[in-house]
């Protein structure tokens, strides 16, 4: 039998390195997803499978009974405290066990796996508990998912505001606390009782900074106009008036009686603990014992780090019963939810109660003695419970259940600049919104009464280029629960001038903290205003007083990011891209996840080989000798691709390098074919034999006598070999000719393969035909379009799904179906987006001129795409198209609802293609 080479991989790691731990920048706290059943008044470990991983040391941990706490419940631990870690006894006020100190994630994991709960010893007890493990000295509020930190020390308001904004918590930006509900206020009052500053002010300077414009000209104008000037609510007015106040619609205020009163110039909000957490105003020079930093809710937050894990507990034999129907979300206003108490044996319901703060404070009675309670038309998150009597228990409360409210909230826009110059971009962030951003809009009318242009951006961050001088107004459109709301208009002035641009900052990398060097800003436009650095990955930035294009540094002990603020006259500001000084404490330690024997076919994509690194970050990867043709080494160290040439067994050394050195691992690779019944190498699995010499589908025999998977190639030549799209066929089989191919899409005909026509030559090939029109007769809708010479168009539902796997649109016209006199191509997301949309609104998302019937709103890469609102607005089953027929430089189209898709006499044939 003819022998041939196949592919093997052997993984060997050569290097060992000792770890040097610094403070973690990312963390993951996780545990069992199952509910733990425990016995009342028996000390029980909360989660022995708790896992804590991080890229460095962690400081402090708080473990709290975050739900259904009952007086008498106690948290404890049975493990040994690591060196440097201290803990106080369980605090019934905060319901927490607070561990202080710094140690490794592994040490924290070992300790916290021994945390126990012992529930109240009484025979009458609630059924549920929740216990939360939180990284850091932060208190977790399960009412809104935010985190809170009390910072002690006599301090004034302005310093507290500034200090809070210098803090971050594993990607969450810190800000001086904003209290937007009675639930949040009561949480802080109960868990962190201390007079504290909060992020509220009627000082016109701070209001103007928060709103990004001159909202008030002086203090007389802003007096009594109370705004949140920090956090997601920054720039939101919530209260008007002194002494006698008016809470603004949709807002929350909790002033102490007679406050605010502006006594001797008081313009700054204080949380006043002696008055049940009500609010007061104080002066600029006043000092209070603490301020509270809140984390969470900012649109720019990175929430990939799991800083909290909550374990749900059920107490067996609880006499109170269980409420079902809750823990649900309804729309604000018009809603109806039925809660039912089950498992109450031999008892009666005395009443129901509700609370906005999960009964941190006394609940409000509902006169209902039924086991069912129907809740209607609530407008804020509300908790419910029943009060029951049993044979041995009187006035026992059940565990609470929550009904969450969803509503459309517009939020607030913030921007770096209110004035920019022509051709510059203005960038916005939307904070504090609730719902789905469907789009942004810009208008030259402050009321958006006219001249509205939709911006196809559905994220909280948006950048937009202004090319003509003038005043423009921007807003975001938010939809939730069938309600649409708009943010307040944000005004931007565009003037003549040269806008600043950021250029680039050089990078540097060092091993350990003994270092020095110079960062250089190059290729920029404008004047350097200042440099900034960040030690938390780019969330909080600290100013550097430096107006030069270079910055000298030395002795940096941990990785820092740098950026530069540039100005140019009245043209606003621009930030440079980020430069990084990397400080690494060890060499990499690399290996591949999959170390088993591998056999790969030629011309068939391999499963990516993913590298792991247990050491410091890798700056670059290299391989020697070069990998077999078709395989590539990625910048992340992974090996991928499609082998196309037979290669002998070869050892390849992969090297990962950083500033501290390098580490290597090896892979042993050979590439080859399966065998046919004559012992010859074949690339087609349909010709491969099994170990018995029979031709089979899906398996084959290699030259070493080993049976291996032999999947059919997705070359589209039969229904069994259908590909996802035409471009995949072209990429996998570059010599494929023009013609009919089979493809399959799970969202089209339940995945049943169907045929399409493919152009494999024009502009690199890989094009799928969607429609053909010609002369003056109508095209018809067809389920499969397999010829460029036959008029027809695919169903809209099919077009949508095909477009979802493609990114480029091409229109062609010519005097015959074989000629292309005019052709235009666009890779702009708005172009392919028109084919992905089911919209049938003229000028809507299902058109190539979304928002403007006279111009195209996307970029064309080749040719011209001209428009004229010339035609009837309704075209059945396909996106409306309004095409110019009076320019010789354009692709010519004409849409007629009675005759179908027909061309002008200038060009007899036209077609639509995507890839």
C-alpha positions in Angstrom: 0.0 0.0 0.0 1.3 3.4 -0.9 2.2 5.3 2.3 1.6 9.0 2.8 2.0 11.5 5.6 -0.8 12.7 7.8 -0.8 15.3 10.5 0.3 14.8 14.2 0.6 17.4 16.9 2.8 16.9 20.0 2.8 19.6 22.7 5.9 20.2 24.9 6.4 23.0 27.3 10.0 23.8 28.2 10.0 26.7 30.5 9.0 27.2 34.2 8.7 30.6 35.7 7.9 31.9 39.2 5.0 34.3 39.5 5.4 37.8 40.9 1.9 39.0 41.9 0.7 42.6 41.6 -2.7 44.0 42.3 -5.4 42.4 40.1 -7.0 44.3 37.3 -9.5 41.6 36.4 -11.3 39.0 38.5 -13.9 36.3 38.3 -16.0 35.1 41.2 -18.2 32.2 40.5 -19.9 29.3 42.2 -22.6 26.7 42.1 -25.7 27.6 40.0 -27.9 25.2 42.0 -30.0 26.3 45.0 -28.6 24.9 48.2 -31.1 23.3 50.6 -30.1 23.8 54.3 -31.6 22.9 57.7 -32.6 25.8 60.0 -30.2 26.6 62.8 -27.5 24.2 61.5 -24.2 25.7 60.5 -23.8 25.0 56.8 -21.1 25.8 54.3 -22.5 28.2 51.7 -20.5 27.1 48.7 -17.6 24.7 48.9 -17.1 24.9 45.1 -16.7 28.7 45.0 -14.0 29.7 42.5 -12.0 33.0 42.5 -9.5 33.7 39.7 -7.6 37.0 39.1 -4.5 38.3 37.3 -3.0 39.5 40.6 -3.6 39.9 44.3 -7.1 40.9 45.7 -7.7 43.3 48.5 -10.7 42.8 50.9 -13.9 40.7 50.6 -17.4 41.2 51.9 -19.8 38.3 52.4 -23.4 39.4 53.0 -26.8 38.0 53.5 -28.1 40.0 50.6 -31.7 38.7 50.6 -34.4 37.6 53.1 -32.1 38.3 56.1 -33.9 37.4 59.4 -32.7 38.7 62.7 -30.6 36.0 64.3 -29.0 34.8 61.1 -25.2 34.6 61.3 -22.3 34.2 58.8 -19.0 32.7 60.0 -16.1 30.7 58.6 -14.1 27.6 59.6 -10.9 28.1 57.6 -7.6 29.6 58.5 -7.0 33.3 57.8 -4.2 33.8 55.3 -1.3 35.9 56.4 -2.3 39.6 56.5 -6.0 39.0 56.5 -8.2 40.1 59.4 -12.0 39.8 60.0 -14.5 41.2 62.5 -17.5 39.4 63.9 -20.6 39.2 61.8 -22.3 42.6 61.7 -26.1 42.4 62.0 -26.5 46.0 60.8 -24.7 45.5 57.5 -25.6 41.8 57.5 -22.0 41.2 56.5 -18.8 39.5 57.3 -15.9 41.8 56.3 -12.5 40.4 55.5 -9.7 43.0 55.2 -6.2 42.6 53.7 -4.5 41.6 50.5 -3.7 38.1 49.3 -3.8 35.9 46.3 -7.0 34.7 44.6 -6.1 31.1 45.5 -5.9 32.1 49.2 -9.2 33.9 49.1 -10.8 30.9 47.4 -9.6 28.5 50.0 -10.8 30.8 52.8 -14.2 31.8 51.4 -15.1 28.2 50.6 -15.4 27.7 54.4 -17.9 30.5 54.9 -20.9 29.2 56.7 -24.5 30.4 57.5 -26.4 29.5 60.6 -30.0 30.7 60.4 -32.2 31.9 63.3 -32.9 29.3 65.9 -36.6 30.1 66.1 -39.0 27.4 65.0 -40.8 30.0 62.9 -38.6 31.1 59.9 -38.7 32.2 56.3 -37.9 29.8 53.5 -35.2 31.6 51.5 -31.8 33.3 51.9 -29.3 34.8 49.5 -25.6 35.1 50.3 -23.3 37.3 48.2 -19.5 37.2 47.9 -18.2 40.6 46.8 -14.6 41.5 46.0 -13.2 44.5 47.8 -14.6 46.6 50.6 -17.8 47.4 48.7 -21.4 46.8 49.6 -23.5 45.1 46.9 -27.0 46.4 46.5 -29.1 43.7 44.9 -32.0 46.2 44.5 -30.1 47.8 41.5 -26.9 45.8 41.0 -24.7 48.7 42.0 -21.8 48.7 44.5 -21.1 51.3 47.3 -18.0 52.3 49.2 -18.0 54.6 52.2 -14.8 56.8 52.4 -14.3 58.2 55.9 -12.6 61.5 56.9 -13.8 65.1 57.4 -13.9 66.5 53.9 -15.7 69.1 51.8 -18.1 68.4 49.0 -15.9 69.6 46.0 -13.0 67.3 47.1 -15.4 64.4 47.6 -16.8 64.9 44.1 -13.3 65.0 42.6 -12.0 62.1 44.7 -14.9 59.8 43.8 -14.2 60.3 40.1 -10.6 59.1 40.5 -11.8 55.7 41.7 -12.7 52.6 39.7 -13.8 49.1 40.6 -12.7 46.4 38.1 -13.9 48.4 35.1 -16.7 50.3 36.8 -16.2 54.0 37.1 -16.7 55.6 40.5 -18.8 58.7 41.2 -20.2 60.6 44.1 -23.4 58.7 45.0 -26.7 59.5 43.3 -29.9 58.4 45.1 -32.6 57.9 42.6 -35.2 56.0 44.6 -36.4 55.4 48.1 -35.1 51.9 47.9 -31.5 53.1 47.1 -31.7 55.7 49.8 -32.9 53.2 52.4 -30.2 50.7 51.5 -27.5 53.3 52.1 -29.2 54.5 55.3 -29.4 51.0 56.7 -26.1 49.5 55.5 -23.7 52.5 55.7 -25.3 54.9 58.2 -23.2 58.0 58.3 -23.6 61.7 57.3 -22.2 61.7 53.8 -21.9 63.9 50.7 -23.9 63.0 47.6 -23.6 64.2 44.0 -26.3 66.8 44.1 -25.9 70.6 43.6 -27.6 73.8 42.6 -24.3 75.6 42.1 -24.4 76.9 38.5 -20.8 76.2 37.9 -21.2 72.5 38.6 -24.6 72.4 36.8 -23.1 73.9 33.6 -20.2 71.4 33.8 -22.7 68.5 34.1 -25.0 69.6 31.3 -22.1 70.5 29.0 -23.5 74.0 28.2 -24.3 77.3 29.9 -27.5 76.2 31.4 -27.5 79.1 34.0 -25.6 82.4 33.7 -25.1 82.9 37.4 -26.0 81.6 40.9 -29.2 83.7 41.1 -30.5 81.9 38.0 -29.6 78.4 39.3 -30.6 78.8 42.9 -33.0 76.1 43.9 -32.5 74.2 40.6 -31.1 70.9 42.0 -29.3 68.6 39.6 -27.3 65.4 39.8 -23.8 66.4 38.7 -22.2 63.0 38.9 -22.8 59.4 37.7 -25.2 58.2 35.0 -27.7 60.9 36.0 -25.2 63.7 35.5 -27.0 66.7 34.1 -30.5 65.6 35.3 -32.7 68.1 37.2 -34.6 66.3 40.0 -35.9 69.1 42.3 -36.9 72.8 42.1 -37.2 75.2 45.0 -36.0 75.9 48.4 -37.9 75.0 51.6 -41.0 74.2 49.5 -39.7 71.9 46.7 -41.2 70.3 43.6 -39.8 67.0 42.5 -39.5 66.9 38.8 -41.5 64.4 36.7 -40.0 60.9 36.7 -37.4 61.9 39.4 -37.0 61.3 43.1 -36.1 63.6 45.9 -36.0 63.0 49.7 -35.4 66.3 51.4 -35.6 66.7 55.1 -38.5 69.0 56.1 -37.6 72.6 55.4 -34.6 71.6 53.2 -33.0 72.7 51.1 -33.0 76.2 52.5 -29.8 77.8 51.2 -28.8 79.0 54.6 -25.7 81.1 54.2 -25.1 79.9 50.7 -25.7 76.2 50.8 -25.5 74.5 47.4 -24.3 71.0 47.9 -26.3 67.8 48.8 -25.8 65.9 52.1 -27.2 62.5 53.1 -28.4 63.1 56.7 -28.4 59.8 58.6 -30.1 61.2 61.8 -33.2 61.9 59.8 -33.8 58.5 58.3 -31.5 59.3 55.4 -33.3 62.4 54.3 -31.3 65.1 52.5 -29.9 68.4 53.5 -27.9 71.2 51.7 -24.6 72.5 53.1 -22.1 75.1 52.1 -18.9 74.8 50.1 -16.7 75.1 53.2 -18.7 72.5 55.3 -17.1 69.3 56.1 -18.8 66.0 56.9 -17.5 62.7 58.2 -17.6 60.7 54.9 -18.6 60.5 51.3 -20.1 57.6 49.4 -18.7 56.3 46.1 -21.1 54.5 43.8 -20.1 52.1 41.1 -22.4 50.9 38.3 -24.7 52.1 35.6 -22.3 54.1 33.5 -22.5 53.3 29.8 -18.7 53.1 29.5 -18.4 50.6 32.4 -16.6 47.3 31.6 -18.7 44.6 33.3 -16.8 41.6 32.1 -15.2 41.2 35.5 -17.5 39.1 37.8 -17.0 40.8 41.1 -20.0 39.3 42.9 -21.5 35.8 43.2 -24.8 35.1 45.0 -25.8 31.7 46.2 -29.5 31.0 46.7 -30.5 29.0 49.8 -33.7 27.1 50.7 -34.5 26.2 54.3 -36.2 22.8 54.4 -39.4 22.6 56.5 -40.1 26.3 56.5 -43.7 26.8 57.7 -44.2 30.0 55.8 -44.8 28.6 52.3 -43.5 30.0 49.0 -44.7 32.8 46.8 -44.9 32.0 43.1 -45.6 34.3 40.1 -43.0 36.9 41.1 -39.4 37.5 40.2 -40.7 38.8 36.9 -40.5 42.0 34.8 -43.5 44.0 33.6 -43.9 47.3 31.8 -44.5 50.3 33.9 -48.1 51.6 34.3 -50.4 49.1 32.6 -49.5 45.7 34.2 -51.2 42.8 36.0 -49.4 40.1 38.0 -50.9 37.5 40.3 -48.8 36.2 43.2 -49.8 32.9 44.8 -48.7 31.6 48.2 -48.1 27.8 48.0 -47.0 25.3 50.6 -48.8 26.9 53.5 -50.2 23.8 55.4 -52.7 24.3 58.2 -52.2 28.1 58.2 -54.0 31.3 57.2 -53.0 34.5 55.5 -53.2 37.5 57.8 -52.3 40.1 55.2 -49.9 40.9 52.4 -47.3 43.6 52.4 -45.3 45.5 49.8 -42.0 47.4 50.0 -39.7 49.3 47.7 -36.5 48.4 49.5 -37.0 44.6 50.1 -38.3 45.3 53.6 -35.1 47.0 54.9 -37.7 49.3 56.4 -41.2 48.4 57.6 -43.5 47.0 54.9 -46.8 48.6 53.8 -49.9 46.5 54.6 -52.3 45.2 52.0 -55.7 44.2 53.3 -55.9 40.8 51.7 -56.3 37.4 53.5 -56.3 35.3 50.3 -53.4 33.1 49.2 -53.4 35.0 46.0 -52.6 38.7 45.5 -53.1 40.5 42.2 -50.8 43.5 41.6 -51.9 46.0 39.0 -50.5 49.1 37.4 -47.3 49.6 39.5 -44.6 52.0 38.3 -41.5 51.1 40.3 -39.7 47.9 41.4 -41.7 46.5 44.3 -41.3 43.6 46.7 -44.2 41.6 48.1 -44.7 39.1 50.9 -47.4 37.5 52.9 -47.9 37.5 56.7 -49.3 34.2 57.9 -50.4 32.4 61.1 -49.7 28.7 61.5 -50.4 26.3 64.3 -47.1 27.3 66.0 -46.3 30.6 64.4 -48.0 34.0 64.6 -47.3 36.9 62.3 -44.7 34.9 60.3 -43.6 36.6 57.1 -42.7 34.7 53.9 -39.6 35.4 51.9 -40.2 38.3 49.5 -40.7 38.2 45.8 -39.9 41.0 43.4 -41.8 42.5 40.5 -39.4 44.5 38.3 -40.6 47.5 36.3 -39.3 48.2 32.8 -39.9 51.6 31.3 -38.5 53.9 28.6 -36.1 56.4 30.1 -34.2 58.8 27.8 -31.1 59.4 29.9 -28.5 62.1 29.3 -26.1 62.8 26.6 -22.5 63.9 27.4 -19.9 65.0 24.9 -16.2 66.1 24.9 -17.0 69.2 22.7 -19.8 71.6 22.1 -17.9 73.3 19.3 -15.9 71.6 16.6 -14.5 72.5 13.2 -15.6 71.4 9.8 -14.8 67.7 8.9 -14.2 66.9 12.6 -16.1 64.2 14.5 -18.2 64.9 17.6 -18.4 62.0 20.1 -21.3 61.3 22.5 -22.0 59.0 25.4 -25.6 58.3 26.5 -25.9 57.5 30.3 -28.8 56.7 32.5 -31.2 55.4 29.8 -33.5 52.4 30.0 -34.6 50.5 27.0 -33.2 49.9 23.5 -31.4 52.6 21.5 -33.0 52.2 18.0 -31.1 55.1 16.4 -29.6 58.5 16.9 -30.8 61.6 15.0 -29.3 64.9 14.0 -31.2 68.0 12.9 -30.6 71.7 12.2 -33.8 72.4 14.2 -33.6 72.5 18.0 -37.1 71.0 18.2 -36.4 68.4 15.5 -39.4 69.9 13.6 -37.6 69.5 10.2 -34.4 68.4 8.6 -34.0 65.2 10.6 -31.4 62.7 9.6 -31.4 59.3 11.1 -28.0 57.9 12.2 -27.9 54.1 12.2 -26.2 53.7 15.5 -27.8 51.5 18.3 -25.1 51.9 21.0 -24.6 54.3 23.8 -21.4 55.6 22.2 -21.8 57.6 19.0 -19.4 59.5 16.8 -20.5 61.7 13.9 -18.7 63.8 11.3 -19.9 67.3 10.5 -18.8 68.6 7.1 -20.7 71.8 6.8 -20.6 74.8 9.3 -23.7 75.4 11.3 -25.5 74.5 14.5 -26.6 70.9 14.8 -28.8 69.2 17.4 -28.4 65.5 18.3 -30.6 63.1 20.2 -31.0 59.4 20.8 -34.2 57.4 20.3 -35.0 54.8 23.0 -37.8 52.3 22.8 -39.1 50.2 25.7 -42.4 48.5 26.4 -43.8 49.9 23.2 -43.0 53.5 24.3 -40.6 55.7 22.4 -38.7 58.5 24.2 -36.1 61.0 23.0 -33.2 62.5 24.9 -33.0 66.2 25.2 -31.4 67.9 22.2 -27.7 68.3 22.5 -26.4 71.3 20.6 -23.1 71.3 18.7 -21.6 74.3 16.8 -19.6 73.5 13.7 -17.3 76.3 12.6 -14.6 76.9 10.0 -11.1 76.0 11.0 -8.6 73.1 11.3 -9.8 70.5 13.7 -7.2 68.8 16.1 -6.4 65.2 15.4 -4.7 62.7 17.7 -1.8 61.2 15.8 -0.1 58.3 17.6 1.8 57.7 20.8 4.8 55.4 21.0 4.7 52.3 23.2 7.4 50.8 25.5 7.7 47.5 27.4 10.0 46.7 30.4 10.7 43.8 32.7 10.0 44.9 36.3 9.9 48.5 37.6 13.4 49.6 37.0 12.8 51.5 33.8 12.9 54.9 32.0 12.2 56.2 28.6 10.4 58.8 26.5 7.0 58.6 24.9 6.5 60.6 21.7 3.3 61.9 20.1 3.7 62.1 16.4 1.5 62.8 13.4 -0.9 65.1 15.3 -2.6 68.3 14.4 -3.2 71.1 17.0 -1.6 72.1 20.3 -0.8 69.7 23.2 -3.0 70.7 26.1 -2.0 68.0 28.6 -1.1 64.4 29.0 -2.9 61.9 31.1 -2.2 58.4 32.5 -4.3 55.5 33.7 -3.4 52.6 36.0 -6.7 50.7 35.7 -6.8 50.0 32.0 -8.2 53.3 30.8 -11.2 53.9 33.0 -9.9 56.6 35.3 -7.4 59.1 34.0 -5.0 61.4 35.9 -3.7 64.7 34.5 0.0 65.2 33.8 1.1 68.8 33.5 2.9 68.6 30.2 2.3 70.5 27.0 5.2 69.0 25.0 4.9 66.3 22.3 7.2 64.1 24.4 6.9 62.7 27.9 9.8 61.3 30.0 9.0 58.6 32.5 11.0 56.4 34.9 10.3 53.9 37.7 6.9 52.8 36.5 6.0 49.7 38.6 2.9 48.6 36.8 1.4 48.9 33.3 0.2 52.4 32.5 -1.8 53.8 29.6 -1.1 57.3 28.3 -3.1 59.8 26.1 -2.8 63.4 25.0 -5.5 66.1 24.8 -5.1 68.3 21.7 -6.7 71.7 21.0 -6.9 73.9 17.9 -8.2 77.4 18.5 -12.0 77.3 18.8 -12.2 73.9 17.1 -12.7 71.9 20.3 -10.5 69.1 21.5 -9.4 65.7 20.4 -7.8 62.8 22.3 -4.9 60.9 20.8 -4.9 57.1 20.6 -3.6 55.4 23.7 0.1 54.6 24.2 1.1 51.9 26.7 4.1 51.5 28.9 3.9 47.8 29.8 5.6 46.6 32.9 6.0 42.8 33.0 7.1 40.8 36.0 7.8 37.4 34.3 8.4 35.6 31.1 5.4 33.9 29.3 4.6 30.2 30.0 2.9 28.9 26.9 1.3 25.7 25.7 -1.6 24.5 23.5 -4.9 23.4 24.9 -5.3 20.4 22.6 -2.3 18.1 22.9 -3.9 14.9 21.3 -3.0 13.3 18.1 -4.6 15.1 15.1 -5.2 14.0 11.5 -6.3 16.7 9.1 -7.4 16.5 5.5 -5.9 18.7 2.8 -8.2 21.5 1.6 -10.3 21.3 4.8 -10.1 23.9 7.5 -8.6 22.7 10.7 -10.0 23.3 14.2 -8.0 26.2 15.6 -5.2 25.2 18.0 -5.6 27.7 20.9 -2.6 28.6 23.0 -2.7 29.1 26.8 -0.3 31.4 28.7 0.1 30.9 32.5 2.9 33.6 32.6 3.0 37.3 31.8 1.5 38.7 28.6 3.1 37.9 25.3 4.3 40.7 23.1 4.8 38.7 20.0 4.7 35.1 18.7 7.0 33.5 16.1 7.3 30.0 14.6 10.3 28.2 13.1 10.4 26.7 10.5 7.5 28.2 8.6 4.2 26.3 9.0 2.8 24.1 6.1 1.2 26.0 3.3 -2.2 27.1 4.3 -1.7 27.2 8.0 -1.0 30.5 9.9 0.2 31.5 13.3 -2.1 34.2 14.7 -1.0 37.2 16.7 -2.6 35.4 19.7 -0.5 32.3 19.2 -3.3 30.2 17.7 -2.8 28.0 14.7 -5.5 28.0 12.0 -6.1 27.7 8.3 -6.5 25.1 5.6 -3.6 22.9 4.7 -3.2 22.8 0.9 0.1 21.0 0.3 1.5 17.7 1.5 4.2 18.1 4.1 6.5 15.7 5.9 6.4 15.3 9.7 8.2 18.4 11.1 8.7 19.9 14.5 7.7 23.5 14.7 8.9 25.7 17.6 6.5 28.4 18.8 8.1 31.2 20.7 6.3 33.7 22.9 8.3 36.8 23.7 8.0 39.7 26.1 10.3 42.2 27.8 11.4 39.7 30.4 12.4 37.0 27.9 10.7 34.2 26.0 9.2 30.8 26.4 8.7 28.0 23.8 6.5 25.1 23.0 6.5 22.8 20.0 4.0 21.2 17.7 4.7 18.4 15.3 2.7 18.6 12.1 2.4 16.7 8.9 -0.3 17.1 6.2 -1.5 14.6 3.7 -4.4 12.7 2.1 -6.8 9.9 2.7 -6.4 6.6 0.8 -8.7 5.3 -1.9 -9.3 1.6 -2.7 -6.2 1.6 -4.9 -3.9 2.9 -2.1 -3.7 6.3 -3.8 -4.0 9.6 -2.0 -7.3 11.4 -2.5 -8.6 14.7 -1.4 -12.3 13.8 -1.9 -13.8 12.0 1.2 -16.4 10.4 -1.1 -13.6 8.2 -2.5 -12.0 7.3 0.8 -12.2 3.7 2.2 -12.6 2.4 5.7 -10.5 -0.2 7.3 -12.5 -2.9 5.6 -11.8 -1.4 2.2 -15.3 -0.1 1.7 -16.1 3.4 0.5 -18.0 5.2 3.3 -19.3 8.7 4.0 -17.8 10.7 6.9 -14.9 8.4 7.8 -11.7 7.4 6.0 -8.5 5.5 6.4 -5.1 7.2 6.5 -1.8 5.8 5.5 -1.0 4.8 9.1 -4.1 2.6 9.2 -6.0 4.9 11.5 -9.7 5.8 10.9 -10.3 9.5 10.9 -13.2 11.9 10.4 -13.6 12.7 6.7 -16.4 15.3 6.5 -17.7 16.3 3.1 -16.1 19.5 1.7 -18.6 22.4 1.6 -17.9 23.2 -2.0 -21.6 23.6 -2.9 -21.5 21.1 -5.8 -24.4 19.0 -4.3 -27.0 19.4 -1.6 -24.9 17.2 0.7 -22.0 19.6 0.3 -24.0 22.8 0.7 -22.1 25.8 2.1 -23.3 28.7 4.2 -22.8 31.2 1.4 -21.1 31.6 -1.9 -18.2 33.6 -0.5 -17.3 30.6 1.7 -17.2 28.4 -1.4 -14.9 30.8 -3.2 -12.6 31.1 -0.2 -12.4 27.4 0.4 -12.2 26.4 -3.2 -10.6 29.3 -5.1 -10.9 27.6 -8.6 -14.7 27.3 -8.4 -16.2 28.6 -11.7 -19.3 30.8 -12.2 -22.5 28.8 -12.0 -25.1 27.2 -9.8 -24.2 26.1 -6.3 -26.0 24.7 -3.3 -26.1 26.6 0.0 -27.9 26.1 3.3 -29.0 28.5 5.9 -30.8 27.4 9.1 -33.2 30.4 8.8 -34.2 29.6 5.2 -36.6 26.7 4.7 -35.5 25.2 8.0 -32.0 24.7 6.7 -33.0 22.7 3.6 -30.3 23.3 0.9 -31.3 25.3 -2.1 -29.6 26.5 -5.3 -28.3 30.0 -6.1 -26.3 31.5 -8.9 -22.7 32.5 -8.1 -20.3 34.9 -9.9 -16.9 33.6 -9.0 -14.8 35.9 -11.2 -15.9 39.6 -11.0 -13.9 41.6 -8.5 -12.5 38.5 -6.8 -15.7 36.5 -7.0 -18.0 35.1 -4.3 -21.1 37.0 -5.4 -24.7 35.7 -4.9 -27.3 36.9 -7.3 -30.5 38.4 -5.7 -32.4 40.0 -8.6 -32.4 40.4 -12.4 -34.5 42.8 -14.4 -34.5 43.8 -18.1 -36.1 45.7 -20.9 -39.7 46.8 -20.1 -41.4 43.7 -18.8 -41.9 42.9 -15.1 -39.7 40.5 -13.2 -41.4 38.0 -10.9 -40.6 36.6 -7.5 -39.0 33.2 -7.6 -37.9 30.9 -4.8 -34.5 30.1 -6.4 -32.7 32.4 -8.9 -30.2 30.3 -10.8 -29.4 32.3 -14.0 -28.3 35.9 -14.7 -30.2 35.7 -18.0 -33.7 35.1 -16.5 -35.6 37.9 -14.8 -36.7 37.4 -11.3 -36.1 38.4 -7.7 -35.8 36.3 -4.5 -38.4 36.6 -1.7 -37.8 39.3 0.9 -37.4 36.8 3.7 -34.7 34.9 1.8 -32.9 38.1 1.0 -32.8 39.1 4.7 -31.2 35.9 5.7 -28.7 35.8 2.9 -27.7 39.4 3.7 -27.1 38.5 7.3 -24.2 36.4 6.2 -22.8 39.0 3.8 -21.3 42.5 4.1 -21.0 43.9 0.5 -23.6 45.0 -2.0 -23.0 45.4 -5.8 -25.4 46.9 -8.4 -24.7 46.2 -12.1 -26.3 47.4 -15.3 -25.5 46.8 -18.9 -26.9 46.6 -22.5 -27.1 42.9 -22.2 -27.0 40.4 -19.3 -23.4 39.5 -20.2 -22.2 43.1 -20.2 -21.6 45.5 -17.3 -21.5 49.1 -18.5 -21.9 50.5 -15.0 -21.2 48.9 -11.6 -21.0 50.2 -8.1 -20.0 48.5 -4.9 -20.5 49.4 -1.2 -19.2 47.8 2.0 -20.9 50.4 4.1 -23.0 48.6 6.8 -26.0 50.8 5.8 -26.0 49.4 2.3 -26.1 45.7 3.4 -28.4 46.8 6.2 -31.1 47.9 3.7 -31.2 44.3 2.5 -31.3 42.9 6.1 -34.3 45.0 7.1 -37.9 44.0 6.8 -39.0 47.7 6.8 -41.4 48.7 4.0 -41.5 52.4 5.0 -40.4 54.7 2.2 -37.1 56.2 3.3 -36.9 53.7 6.1 -34.3 51.2 7.2 -35.2 48.9 4.2 -33.9 51.5 1.7 -30.5 52.5 0.5 -31.3 56.1 1.3 -32.6 55.6 4.8 -33.8 59.0 6.1 -33.2 60.9 2.9 -35.1 60.2 -0.3 -32.8 62.2 -2.5 -29.3 61.0 -1.5 -27.6 57.8 -0.6 -26.3 57.8 3.0 -23.6 55.3 2.8 -20.1 55.1 1.2 -19.6 53.6 -2.2 -16.3 51.9 -2.7 -16.4 51.7 -6.5 -18.6 53.5 -9.1 -21.4 55.9 -8.4 -24.8 55.3 -6.7 -27.0 58.2 -7.7 -30.5 58.8 -6.4 -33.7 60.6 -7.4 -37.0 60.3 -5.6 -38.7 59.6 -8.9 -41.0 56.7 -8.3 -43.9 55.2 -6.6 -43.1 54.5 -2.9 -44.3 50.9 -2.6 -42.5 48.0 -4.1 -43.9 44.7 -2.9 -41.6 42.3 -1.2 -38.3 44.1 -1.7 -36.7 47.3 -0.3 -37.8 50.4 -2.1 -35.3 51.8 -4.5 -35.3 55.3 -5.9 -32.7 55.5 -8.6 -31.5 58.3 -10.9 -32.0 57.8 -14.6 -30.4 61.0 -15.8 -26.7 60.6 -15.1 -24.4 58.8 -17.4 -22.0 58.1 -14.5 -24.4 56.2 -12.4 -26.0 52.8 -12.3 -29.4 53.3 -13.9 -32.5 51.8 -12.3 -36.2 52.4 -12.5 -38.8 50.9 -10.1 -42.4 50.6 -11.3 -45.0 48.9 -9.1 -47.2 47.7 -11.9 -44.4 46.5 -14.3 -42.1 45.1 -11.6 -38.4 46.0 -11.6 -37.6 47.4 -15.1 -34.6 49.3 -16.5 -34.4 52.4 -18.5 -33.8 52.2 -22.2 -30.2 53.3 -21.6 -29.2 50.0 -20.1 -31.4 47.0 -20.8 -30.4 44.7 -17.9 -29.7 45.3 -14.2 -28.9 42.9 -11.3 -28.2 42.9 -7.6 -25.4 40.9 -6.0 -24.1 40.4 -2.5 -21.1 38.7 -0.8 
